[in-house]
Amino acid sequence: VVDSFRANAESRLAALSSFSASVTSYALHSNQSFPFVTLPDFERRAAFTLQLAQVLSIAVNAIVSQDNRAEWEAYSVLNQGWLAEGLSLQQAVVDEDENESVQQFQNQTSSGVLGED
């Protein structure tokens, strides 16, 4: 049991470490520096990691010093596109799930097998 728990924990941490490395790699290759990094397609990039790590969410929290607070505040206002992008993707996933549920219900009712799955 202990070995299984340890292997599971290591697997989860490896998934999160890999995601962290990809964020850092993106920042380096796009000539951005923290905290002034906005990862495009965050929701898509994080989705696989969420499954592998078996976690509910992934958050990136910028560490902002007093020295760069004004610059950070301006940057964060100018770079809010990720919010709409993330919400749009989440809505598409919800719509897809709802469409699948509706299709499943229609199939069940047309076949006379309602409620059996």
Contacts in CASP RR format, 6 or more apart in sequence:
PFRMAT RR
TARGET T0000
AUTHOR 0000-0000-0000
METHOD contacts of the structure
MODEL  1
VVDSFRANAESRLAALSSFSASVTSYALHSNQSFPFVTLPDFERRAAFTL
QLAQVLSIAVNAIVSQDNRAEWEAYSVLNQGWLAEGLSLQQAVVDEDENE
SVQQFQNQTSSGVLGED
11 52 0 8 1.000
12 52 0 8 1.000
12 53 0 8 1.000
12 54 0 8 1.000
12 55 0 8 1.000
13 53 0 8 1.000
15 49 0 8 1.000
15 52 0 8 1.000
15 53 0 8 1.000
16 49 0 8 1.000
16 53 0 8 1.000
16 55 0 8 1.000
16 58 0 8 1.000
18 49 0 8 1.000
19 45 0 8 1.000
19 46 0 8 1.000
19 49 0 8 1.000
19 58 0 8 1.000
22 45 0 8 1.000
23 37 0 8 1.000
23 39 0 8 1.000
23 60 0 8 1.000
26 32 0 8 1.000
26 37 0 8 1.000
26 39 0 8 1.000
27 33 0 8 1.000
27 34 0 8 1.000
27 37 0 8 1.000
30 37 0 8 1.000
32 38 0 8 1.000
34 62 0 8 1.000
34 63 0 8 1.000
35 62 0 8 1.000
35 63 0 8 1.000
35 64 0 8 1.000
35 68 0 8 1.000
35 72 0 8 1.000
36 71 0 8 1.000
36 72 0 8 1.000
36 75 0 8 1.000
38 79 0 8 1.000
38 82 0 8 1.000
39 45 0 8 1.000
39 60 0 8 1.000
39 82 0 8 1.000
40 82 0 8 1.000
40 85 0 8 1.000
41 85 0 8 1.000
42 60 0 8 1.000
42 82 0 8 1.000
42 85 0 8 1.000
42 86 0 8 1.000
43 85 0 8 1.000
43 86 0 8 1.000
43 89 0 8 1.000
43 90 0 8 1.000
44 89 0 8 1.000
46 58 0 8 1.000
49 58 0 8 1.000
50 56 0 8 1.000
50 57 0 8 1.000
50 58 0 8 1.000
62 72 0 8 1.000
64 72 0 8 1.000
104 117 0 8 1.000
105 114 0 8 1.000
108 114 0 8 1.000
108 115 0 8 1.000
108 116 0 8 1.000
108 117 0 8 1.000
END
